[in-house]
Amino acid sequence: MDNDTAAVAGSDGVSLHRGFPNSAEDQARDRLALDLNRLLVRHPSSTYLFRISGHRWAEQGIYDGDIAVIDRGIEPKDSDLTVLWQNDSFTLCPRHRLPAGEEVWGTIVAVIHQYRS
């Protein structure tokens, strides 16, 4: 690592970075690399990004305008938040509250919240 950059893994598991990022160094330090595709996308061919509309999920930390990372290639667990195709639109539903006869379209694996656009 050169004098202009530093990365330290804190005791809480959060890595702290300072200085100008060097992609060559990130590749050498695989465990500290910050690649959103590697962190959030397990199945690229079955992963979709949807923008959340509305305020219904604010209590769960999902806000209007957030981006949901949805994987259609995984089997949802009962505790997962899922996406359904219902009444000609997509809607969110906890897997354990799935209405009878409805099928899961995809499983939300992450939500991206932008503070500034």
N, C-alpha and C positions, 0 to 999 in steps of 0.2 A: 504494500500500500504506500502511495507516495505521501508527501507532506501536505498536499492540498485536500485530501479526502480522508475520511475516517468513518468506520461503522462499528458500533458497539452493541452487543446484545444485552439488554437490561435484564434484571432479575425477573421482571414480569413478562419476559418473552417478546418485548417490543424492541426492534432494532432502531437505533438512532443513527442518522446519517448527517454528515456536514461536508461542506466543500463541493466541488464540481464532480458530478458523477462520471465515471469512466466505465463504459460498457465492457471493455476488455477485462477489467478487474472484476466486474459483476459476474462474468462468465467463469472466472477462476474461483470465485467464492460462491459456488452454487447455493449454499445454504443461506446466504444473505441476499441473493439476487431478488430484486423486486420486479418480477415480470407478472403483470396481471393475468395474462393468458395462462401461465403455469399455476398461479394461485387460485383462479376462479373457474377455469374451463377444463373439465376432465375429458369430455367427449365433444371435440370441436364440431363434428358433423351433426350433432343433435343438440347443440347449445344455441339459445336465442337470447336476445336482449330486448326487453320490453320496458317502455316508460310507464310508470304508475300514474294513474289519474284518479284524483279524489283523496279524501282524508279519512276514509274508513279504517285504515290500518295504522293510524298515528300512534295508538297505544302500544303497538308492537314495534315502533321505531321505523315504520315505513311511511314515507310522506309523499304528497303530491309532487310529481316530477322526478322522483327517484327512479333508478334503473334496476330492474330485476334481472338477474342472470338465471335463466331457466334451462334445465337439462331434461330433455325428453328421453334420454337413454338410461335413466336410473329408475329403479323401482322405489316409489315413495314409501317412507315409514309413516306410521300413524302420527308422529309429532311434526311432520313436514308441512309446510305451506305449499299448496299446489295451485295449478292453473287449470281452469275448466273452460270448455267452449260451451256457452250456455246462452240461449236466446240471441243468437247471431253476434255474440261478443265474448271476449275473454273476461273471466272473473277469477278472483282469488278465493281459496277456500282451504281451511285446515283439513288435512287428509282424514282425520278422525270425525269430521263433520260432513263428509261427502254425502250429498243427497242420494237416496236410493235411485239406481238406474243411471247415474252420472258416471262418466269415466274421466280419469285424470288426463289432461293434455300434456302436462309437464310439471316438474318439481322445481321450486325456487331453491337455488343453492347459495345465492348471495344477493345482497341489495347494495347498490352504490348510491351514496348520498352526496350530492355536490353542494358545497357551501357557496360557491361562486360559479357563475356560468360565463 
